[in-house]
Amino acid sequence: MNEQASAEALTAQHHAALKVRLLKGPVYRAKHRDLWDVLERDQALIRSYFDQIGLSLRLDDAEGYAFLQQREVDTEEEQTEIPSLITRRQLSFGQTLLLIFLRKRLAEHDSEESSPRLIVERQEIWQWLAPHFPDASNEVKQHKEFDALIKKITQMGFLNQLPNHKNDFEVQRILKAFVTAEQIVRYTELFDIHSNEEASDEQ
């Protein structure tokens, strides 16, 4: 195999590894340095590949992440031709609530702190959630339910548990791509209404 053929084979391997990683989930510059270099170098080719199978590549160079979204289609006919590859999640009330709180806290952090990393504690998250759920006679049970929400949001890729610190979590900045500032305001108002209704029902 000559040098050109060898280089082309190596590039194909890099592209394949990057495509598989993107299909599995987001690519982060800090976490996937080699794949990120390939993405920056051959971004146009990667975009073209995914566009052919109905996916669009979203890349935020400032925040250092990239992920795939199902491409919006204009006609019902086109939609039938390209099956959906990205599963749409139906979020529960608790999951939506936690994502909004995390996004709101990230916005506050960005306006107040110079560090790009936001670390939140498990107990802090419990305190956010508690006012929006019925008063629990069994606090231990309620905390287990909140921990299940934290675990789910971590599995979704929006939190990252710190090594050797089971009660500390880094908020992943990719959350900014999924929850906008407008949604923070709208959902916060809805959650306040929901909490007030819960309080009225208990009286």
N, C-alpha and C positions, 0 to 999 in steps of 0.2 A: 504494500500500500504506500503510495507516494505521500509527500507532506501535505499536499492540498486535500487529498481524499481523507487523510487522517484528521485534519483540522475540521473538515466538514462533518465527519462522523462524531467528533467530540462536541461540536456545536449542536448537532441533532440530539445528542444525549442530554446536554444542558437544557435544551428546549423541552424535551420530554419530561425531565425532572421538574421543571418550572410549571408546566401545564398540569401535571398530576398534583403538585402542591397547591396550585390555585383551585383546582377542582375539589380538593379536600377542605380548603379554608383559606383565610387571608395569608398573605406573605408580608413579613415585617422586615424592614431594613436592618434593624438591630439584631433580629433573631435569625434571619436567613440571608446573611451577607452575600454569599456566593450567588444565590438565586436572584437576589436584588440587582446585583451587577449585570446578570444576564438580562433581566427585565429592562433595566435602563438602556442597555446597549441595543437590544432588539425589540423594543417596545412595539414598533409598528407591525412587525411580523406576528408577535403574540396577539395583538389586538385583532389583526386580520384573521388569524386562526379561529379565535373564539367567536368572532362576528359570524363566521360561516355556520356555527352550530347554535346561533341564537343567544349568545352571551356577550355582555359588554364588560370591558375591563375598567374598573375605577381605580385610579392611582392618585394618591396624595403624597407628593414628594416632600412637602414641608413637614408633614406628620410622620412620614415613613411607613406607609402601609398601602397595600393593593389587594383588591378582592374582585370577585365576579358577581354580576347581577344578571338576572334574566332580562334580555332585551325586550323592550316594549314593542309590540307589533301593531301595525295600523289596521289590518283587516282580519276578519275571522278566518278567511281562507289561508292567510300566511300562518296564523296561529295553529291551524291543524297540520300544517306541513312541518313545523318545528316543535317537537315535544319539549315540555319544560324540564330542564335539568337541575334547576335550583328550587328546592322545596321552600314554600312559603310557610313561615311559622305562625300559628295562631297563639298569641300570647294570652296568658291568664291575667286576671286583674293584678295579682301580686307581682308577676314578672314585669308587667308594664309599669307598675308603681316603682319598683326598684330601679328599672332602667332610667326612668325620668329623674329620680333622686340622684342617681350616679351622674347623669348628664348635667343636671343643675349644679352639682358639687364641682364637676370638672370645669364648668363655665366660671364659677366663683374662683376656683384655683387659678385659672389662666389669667384672670383679671388682677389677682392679688400676689401671685408668686412667680418667680422667675424660673423655677425648676419645672421641666416638662412632665415630671413624674408626679402622679397623685396616688398616695397610699391612703387607704381607708381601713379602719379597724372593724372587726366583726360586731363589736358592741355598738359602735357608731351606727352601723346599718340596722341593728335591732331597734335603736332609738328612732330612726327615721320611720320604720315600718309600723311600730306599735300603735301610734295614734290613729292609724287608718284601719285597724282591725278591732273586732270586739274585745272588750276587756277579758283577759284570760284568768280563770281561777287557778290554772296550772301554768305558771310562767315557764317552767322547764319544757313543757310540751309545746308552748308557743315558740320558744326559741329554736326548738328542733324544726318546726315548720318554717321559720325564717331561714334557718341554715339550709333547708332543702331548696329554698328560693335562691340563696347565694350560690349553692352548688350548681343549680340549673343555669344561672347567668354566667357562671365560670365556664361551664361546658359549652355555652354559646359563644364564648370567646371575648366577652366584654370585661371580665375580671381575670386576674392571674394571681393565684395564691403564691405568696413569697416563700421560697425554700427555707425550711427550718423555722418558719413563722406562720403557724397554722391559722392565726387570727388576724393576719395582715394581708391585704389584697391591693394589687396595683390595678387602677382603672385603665383599661386599654383605650387609647385615643381614637381607635376606629369607631368607637361609640358615636363620635361627632358626625359620622357619615350616615348614621341611622336615625338619630334623634336631633331635630333642629331646635333652634332657640324658640321658634314659634310654637313648636309642639310642647316645649317645657311650660310655657305660659298656659296654653290651652288645657293640657292634661292636669296641671297643678290646680286650675280652677275646678275641673271636674272632680278631682280627688277631694278637694275641700268640700264640695257639695255632697259627695258621697259620705264623707265623714260626718257632716252636719246631719244628714238624714239618718245615719246610724245612731247618732247621739239622741235624736228626737225619738226614734223608735224605742230606745231603752228607757226613756223617761215615763 
